[in-house]
Amino acid sequence: MKMLALVDFIGRFHPVWVHLPIGILLMACLFQLFAKRYPLLKPAIPVLLFWGAITAIASCITGYLLSLSGDYDQALVTQHQWMGIATAAVSLIFYGLNRLSLTGRYTRLGAVVILILIMITGHLGGSLTHGADYLTAGINEAGTAQEMKPIPNIQEAVLYTDVVQPVLQRKCYSCHGSSKQKGKLRLDAEAQILKGGKDGKAIVSGKPDESALIKRLLLPLNDDDHMPPKEKPQLTPNEVAVLSWWISTGNSFTKKVKELPQPDKIKPVLAALQSGSSGEIAKKTELPEEEVGPADEGTLNKLKEAGIIAVPVSNETNYLSVSFVTAGSRAQELVKLLEPLKKQIVWLKLEDSNITDEGLAVIAKFTHLTRLQLANTKITDAGLAQLRSLQQLQVLNLVGTGITEKGLASLKELKSLRALYLYKTGVGTAAWARLKQSFPKTVLDSGGYTVPTLPTDTALVTADNKK
């Protein structure tokens, strides 16, 4: 077991090591192609070819060890492997001929051959890690790879084919598809999904809380077992809810949505799918079209001193994202500092703060605001009515507040509102149908997602043995 672990450890250095021969050999080839015009480059060519060949051989060894994991498509691995060996061999031969001054008029041809081998080998390696269509995916999907297309009649849709499979394709196939099978798990076909991977079944029919697929999705982002890896696009709450619902209803691959039981918490998700919002509302929020000038430096310094985080939303705009995450108990007092920035602030985070209706009177002046987080605050229906001036508001989080249906009625004229988060509010069950009529183009998120308790969630407390 220790030997296998060592082999796996060394193999995992391949993605790092492989960039050395690519860079060194590319430089050697370029020097060779321009050596006639710049003779001073000639002495460096044999040195570059030698180290390029040596690092290419090392890359072949680490690549072979990595392939033993069985996580990749074997046919593609074989092609990549032999092209890598060919690159190392040609580089070594070309080095020998160069040292013996036998290359003559074929020097440029040799350089071109190595360049072609590097490109082919690199493309095959990229196909293994990102999929065979990685280069053309952006063109084919016209930049909508991460968007869920609207499903005009969600009730007539086949749950797996039209909803579940697109989620898996966008967020899971890069690691668990035809080219790569991390943990020997494939999620691109019915048989493979049911089979599971080296750690066992990925789904337990009817039991999402016991399904490894859902458990991995709900682990903390920094957990090594969390899926997808934190550096890759994550599933939205709606996408997790869809997968959980699919498993809870027996993970059918053929049934339509209308044939399956639909609890209240899944209905807003289905409505979002029909409108095409797919739960990625916060990520897709657009900035106001109007350009604004830079924020006042003096005000920004005051905010920094008060522990308020104010940063640009991007390098191309003067709009700001402001967070009171470290100033929660002083939010009501400090929110007045924001007034000089009322034109620049578009995203404002005040959750878990002591903000009250009085503070909302200040916020109502921020007419460019598109995102507002007020979760777990003491605001009331009366204060909420002051936000009617925020005509560009697109996302409003009211989770854990005492807001009721009456208070929300004052926001009906906010035509840009795309998402309302209302979990644990004063909105009663009977009010949901009326709210959906009042906000037909808004996703009403009722929350209530079930997060399974895992053994790793517990803490062991021991007695102090000090005497």
C-alpha positions in Angstrom: 0.0 0.0 0.0 2.9 2.4 0.8 4.4 1.7 -2.6 1.1 2.4 -4.4 0.7 5.6 -2.4 4.3 6.7 -3.4 3.5 5.9 -7.1 0.3 8.0 -6.9 2.2 10.8 -5.1 4.9 11.0 -7.8 2.4 10.7 -10.6 0.5 13.7 -9.4 3.5 15.9 -10.1 2.9 15.3 -13.9 0.7 18.4 -14.4 3.4 20.6 -12.8 6.4 18.9 -14.3 5.0 18.8 -17.9 5.3 22.5 -18.3 9.1 22.5 -18.1 9.8 20.6 -21.4 7.1 22.6 -23.1 8.7 25.9 -22.3 12.3 24.7 -22.8 11.7 23.0 -26.1 9.6 25.9 -27.4 12.5 28.2 -26.7 15.0 25.8 -28.3 12.9 25.6 -31.5 12.4 29.4 -31.7 16.2 29.8 -31.3 16.8 27.3 -34.0 14.4 29.0 -36.4 16.0 32.4 -35.9 19.6 31.3 -35.5 20.5 32.2 -39.1 19.5 35.8 -38.5 20.8 36.0 -35.0 24.0 33.8 -34.8 24.5 34.5 -31.1 21.5 32.2 -30.3 23.3 29.1 -31.7 25.4 28.2 -28.6 22.2 28.0 -26.4 20.4 25.6 -28.7 22.1 22.3 -27.6 21.8 23.2 -23.9 18.0 23.9 -24.3 17.5 20.7 -26.4 19.4 18.6 -23.7 17.3 19.9 -20.8 14.2 19.9 -22.8 14.7 16.2 -23.6 15.6 15.3 -20.0 12.5 17.1 -18.6 10.4 15.5 -21.3 11.6 12.0 -20.2 10.8 12.9 -16.6 7.3 14.0 -17.7 6.8 10.7 -19.5 7.6 8.8 -16.3 5.4 10.9 -14.1 2.6 10.8 -16.7 2.8 7.0 -16.8 2.6 6.8 -13.0 -0.4 9.1 -13.0 -2.2 7.0 -15.7 -2.0 4.0 -13.3 -4.8 5.6 -11.2 -7.3 4.6 -13.9 -9.0 8.0 -13.6 -8.7 8.8 -17.3 -10.0 7.4 -20.6 -7.5 4.7 -21.5 -7.6 5.2 -25.3 -6.8 8.9 -25.0 -4.2 8.2 -22.3 -2.4 5.9 -24.7 -2.4 8.4 -27.5 -1.1 11.2 -25.2 1.5 8.8 -23.8 3.0 7.8 -27.1 3.0 11.4 -28.4 4.9 12.4 -25.3 7.4 9.6 -25.8 7.8 10.7 -29.4 8.4 14.3 -28.3 11.1 13.2 -25.8 12.8 10.8 -28.3 12.9 13.3 -31.2 14.2 16.0 -28.9 17.0 13.7 -27.7 17.9 12.7 -31.3 17.9 16.3 -32.4 20.2 17.2 -29.5 22.6 14.5 -30.5 22.7 15.6 -34.1 23.1 19.2 -33.1 26.0 18.3 -30.9 27.7 16.4 -33.7 26.9 19.2 -36.2 25.0 16.7 -38.4 21.7 18.6 -38.6 22.9 20.8 -41.5 20.0 22.1 -43.6 17.5 20.1 -41.7 17.8 22.1 -38.5 14.6 24.1 -39.2 12.7 21.0 -40.2 13.6 19.4 -36.9 12.4 22.4 -35.0 9.1 22.4 -36.8 8.7 18.6 -36.1 9.2 19.2 -32.4 6.8 22.1 -32.4 4.1 19.9 -34.0 4.7 17.1 -31.5 4.4 19.5 -28.6 1.1 20.9 -29.9 -0.4 17.5 -30.5 0.7 16.1 -27.2 -0.5 19.2 -25.4 -3.9 19.0 -27.1 -4.3 15.4 -26.1 -3.3 16.2 -22.5 -5.8 19.1 -22.4 -8.5 16.8 -23.7 -7.8 14.4 -20.8 -8.2 17.0 -18.2 -10.8 19.3 -19.7 -12.6 17.2 -22.3 -12.2 16.6 -26.0 -14.3 19.7 -26.9 -12.5 22.1 -24.5 -11.1 24.3 -27.2 -14.4 24.7 -29.1 -16.8 24.6 -26.1 -16.9 28.4 -25.7 -17.6 28.9 -29.4 -20.2 26.2 -29.7 -22.1 27.4 -26.7 -21.6 31.2 -27.4 -20.5 31.9 -23.9 -23.6 30.3 -22.2 -21.9 27.3 -20.8 -22.8 28.1 -17.3 -26.4 29.1 -18.0 -29.5 27.0 -17.7 -31.7 27.4 -20.8 -35.3 28.1 -20.0 -37.7 25.1 -20.1 -40.9 26.5 -21.6 -43.1 23.8 -20.0 -41.3 22.4 -17.0 -44.1 19.9 -16.2 -43.8 18.2 -19.6 -40.0 18.0 -19.3 -38.2 14.7 -18.6 -36.6 15.4 -15.2 -33.3 13.6 -16.0 -32.8 14.5 -19.6 -34.0 18.1 -19.5 -32.9 19.1 -16.0 -30.5 16.8 -14.2 -28.3 15.8 -17.1 -27.6 19.5 -18.1 -26.5 20.2 -14.5 -24.2 17.2 -14.5 -22.8 18.1 -17.9 -22.0 21.7 -16.9 -20.6 21.0 -13.4 -19.5 17.4 -13.2 -18.5 15.9 -16.6 -15.0 17.6 -16.6 -14.0 15.2 -13.7 -16.5 12.4 -14.2 -17.2 12.2 -17.9 -15.9 10.1 -20.9 -12.4 11.5 -20.9 -11.7 11.6 -17.1 -13.2 9.5 -14.3 -11.9 10.8 -11.0 -12.4 8.1 -8.4 -13.4 5.8 -11.3 -16.8 7.5 -11.3 -18.7 8.4 -14.5 -21.8 10.6 -14.4 -22.4 10.8 -18.1 -24.6 7.8 -18.6 -27.3 5.9 -16.7 -25.4 2.7 -16.3 -22.3 4.5 -15.0 -24.3 6.6 -12.6 -25.9 3.6 -11.0 -22.7 1.7 -10.9 -20.8 4.3 -8.8 -17.1 4.6 -8.4 -14.2 3.0 -6.4 -15.8 4.3 -3.2 -19.1 2.7 -3.9 -22.5 3.9 -5.0 -22.8 7.6 -5.8 -26.6 7.6 -5.2 -28.9 5.7 -3.0 -32.3 5.7 -4.6 -34.9 7.5 -2.6 -32.4 8.7 0.0 -30.5 11.8 -1.0 -29.2 12.3 2.5 -27.4 9.0 2.3 -26.1 9.5 -1.3 -22.4 10.3 -1.6 -23.2 12.6 -4.6 -25.3 15.0 -2.4 -23.1 14.6 0.7 -20.0 15.7 -1.3 -21.8 18.7 -2.7 -22.8 19.9 0.8 -19.4 19.5 2.5 -17.6 22.8 3.3 -15.8 24.3 0.3 -12.4 23.8 1.9 -13.0 20.1 2.6 -10.8 17.9 0.5 -13.8 15.7 -0.3 -16.1 18.6 -1.4 -17.2 18.3 -5.0 -16.8 20.1 -7.3 -13.2 21.2 -6.3 -13.3 24.7 -5.0 -11.4 26.1 -8.0 -14.2 24.9 -10.3 -17.7 26.3 -10.8 -19.9 25.3 -7.9 -23.5 24.1 -8.0 -26.2 26.7 -7.0 -28.6 25.9 -4.3 -31.3 25.3 -6.9 -29.1 22.8 -8.7 -28.4 20.9 -5.5 -32.1 21.0 -4.7 -32.9 19.5 -8.2 -30.4 16.7 -7.8 -31.7 15.9 -4.2 -35.3 15.9 -5.5 -34.4 13.6 -8.4 -32.8 11.1 -6.1 -35.6 11.4 -3.5 -38.2 10.5 -6.2 -36.4 7.4 -7.2 -33.9 8.9 -9.7 -35.9 7.9 -12.8 -34.2 8.4 -16.1 -37.5 8.5 -18.1 -40.3 10.1 -16.0 -41.6 13.6 -16.7 -41.7 16.3 -14.0 -45.5 16.1 -13.8 -45.4 12.4 -13.0 -43.4 13.0 -9.8 -44.5 14.2 -6.3 -43.6 17.9 -5.9 -43.2 19.2 -2.4 -43.6 22.9 -1.7 -39.8 23.6 -1.5 -39.2 22.3 -5.0 -41.9 24.4 -6.7 -40.0 27.7 -6.6 -37.0 25.8 -8.1 -39.2 24.5 -10.9 -40.5 28.0 -11.5 -37.0 29.2 -11.8 -36.2 26.5 -14.3 -39.1 27.5 -16.4 -38.0 31.2 -16.4 -34.4 30.2 -17.1 -32.9 31.8 -14.0 -31.6 28.4 -12.7 -30.6 29.7 -9.3 -27.6 31.7 -10.5 -29.2 35.0 -10.1 -26.7 36.6 -7.8 -23.8 35.7 -10.1 -25.6 37.1 -13.1 -26.7 40.4 -11.6 -25.8 43.1 -14.0 -24.4 46.5 -13.2 -26.3 49.7 -14.0 -25.6 51.0 -17.6 -24.9 54.5 -16.3 -21.2 55.3 -15.7 -20.2 56.9 -12.4 -17.1 58.8 -11.3 -14.6 57.4 -8.8 -15.5 57.1 -5.1 -14.3 59.8 -2.7 -11.0 58.7 -1.2 -11.7 60.4 2.1 -14.9 58.5 2.6 -13.2 55.2 1.6 -10.6 55.8 4.2 -13.2 56.4 6.9 -14.9 53.2 6.0 -11.7 51.3 6.2 -10.9 52.7 9.7 -14.4 51.7 10.8 -13.9 48.1 9.6 -16.2 48.4 6.6 -15.0 46.6 3.5 -15.5 48.6 0.3 -14.0 47.2 -2.9 -14.6 47.7 -6.7 -16.9 45.0 -8.2 -14.4 44.9 -11.2 -11.4 46.6 -12.6 -13.5 48.2 -15.4 -15.9 50.1 -13.3 -16.1 52.6 -10.3 -19.1 50.7 -8.8 -18.5 49.3 -5.3 -19.3 46.3 -3.2 -19.7 47.2 0.5 -19.7 44.7 3.4 -20.4 45.2 7.1 -19.3 41.7 8.0 -16.9 43.0 10.7 -19.0 45.9 11.8 -22.3 44.2 12.5 -23.0 45.6 15.9 -22.3 49.2 14.7 -24.0 49.0 11.4 -26.9 51.3 12.4 -24.4 53.9 13.4 -21.9 53.5 10.5 -24.4 53.2 7.6 -24.6 57.0 7.5 -20.9 57.0 6.3 -22.1 55.5 3.0 -24.1 58.5 1.9 -21.3 60.2 -0.1 -21.0 56.9 -2.1 -24.7 56.5 -2.9 -24.0 56.6 -6.6 -21.1 54.1 -6.5 -22.6 51.4 -4.2 -24.3 48.6 -6.1 -23.8 45.6 -3.8 -24.4 46.0 0.0 -24.1 43.3 2.6 -25.7 44.0 6.0 -26.6 40.5 7.1 -26.3 39.6 10.8 -26.1 43.3 11.7 -28.1 45.6 13.9 -29.5 47.6 11.0 -33.1 48.9 11.6 -35.8 50.7 9.7 -33.9 53.9 10.4 -30.9 52.6 8.5 -33.1 51.5 5.6 -34.1 55.2 5.2 -30.4 55.9 4.3 -30.1 52.8 2.0 -33.2 54.0 0.1 -31.0 56.8 -1.3 -28.7 54.3 -3.0 -30.6 54.2 -6.3 -27.9 52.2 -8.2 -28.2 49.3 -5.7 -28.7 45.9 -7.4 -27.9 43.5 -4.5 -29.0 44.0 -0.9 -28.3 41.4 1.9 -30.5 42.0 5.0 -30.6 38.5 6.3 -31.0 38.1 10.1 -31.7 41.7 10.9 -34.4 43.5 12.8 -36.0 45.3 9.9 -39.8 45.4 9.7 -42.5 45.8 7.0 -42.6 49.5 7.6 -38.9 49.9 6.9 -39.1 47.6 3.9 -41.5 50.0 2.2 -38.8 52.6 2.1 -36.9 50.5 -0.5 -39.5 51.3 -3.2 -37.1 53.8 -4.6 -34.5 51.1 -5.5 -35.7 50.6 -9.0 -32.5 48.8 -10.1 -32.6 46.3 -7.2 -32.3 42.8 -8.6 -31.5 40.6 -5.6 -32.9 41.0 -2.0 -32.1 38.6 0.8 -34.5 38.8 3.7 -33.8 35.4 5.3 -34.4 35.3 9.0 -36.3 38.6 9.3 -39.8 39.3 10.5 -40.9 40.5 7.0 -44.5 39.4 6.1 -46.6 39.3 2.9 -47.9 42.8 3.7 -44.4 44.3 3.7 -43.4 42.5 0.4 -46.5 44.0 -1.3 -44.8 47.4 -1.2 -42.0 46.1 -3.5 -44.3 45.0 -6.3 -43.3 48.0 -8.4 -39.6 47.0 -8.5 -39.6 45.7 -12.0 -35.9 44.7 -12.0 -36.3 42.3 -8.9 -35.2 38.9 -10.0 -34.7 37.0 -6.7 -36.3 37.3 -3.2 -34.8 35.0 -0.5 -37.6 34.5 2.2 -36.5 31.5 4.3 -37.5 31.8 7.9 -39.4 35.0 7.5 -42.9 35.9 8.6 -44.4 34.9 5.2 -46.9 32.1 5.9 -47.4 29.1 3.7 -50.8 30.3 2.4 -49.2 33.5 1.1 -46.9 31.8 -1.4 -49.5 31.5 -4.1 -50.4 35.2 -3.8 -46.7 36.2 -3.8 -46.1 34.3 -7.0 -48.9 36.2 -8.7 -47.5 39.5 -7.4 -44.0 38.8 -8.4 -44.4 36.7 -11.6 -40.8 37.4 -12.9 -39.1 36.9 -9.6 -37.7 33.7 -8.1 -39.1 33.3 -4.6 -36.6 31.2 -2.6 -38.2 29.5 0.4 -35.0 27.8 1.4 -35.4 24.9 3.7 -32.8 22.7 2.1 -31.9 19.6 4.1 -28.2 19.3 5.0 -27.3 15.9 6.2 -25.3 15.6 9.5 -22.0 13.9 8.8 -19.6 12.2 11.3 -17.1 15.0 10.5 -19.6 17.6 11.7 -19.1 16.6 15.4 -16.4 17.8 17.7 -14.7 15.7 20.4 -14.5 17.5 23.8 -12.1 16.1 26.3 -11.5 16.9 30.0 -8.5 19.0 31.0 -6.0 16.6 32.5 -4.0 19.4 34.1 -3.6 18.9 37.8 
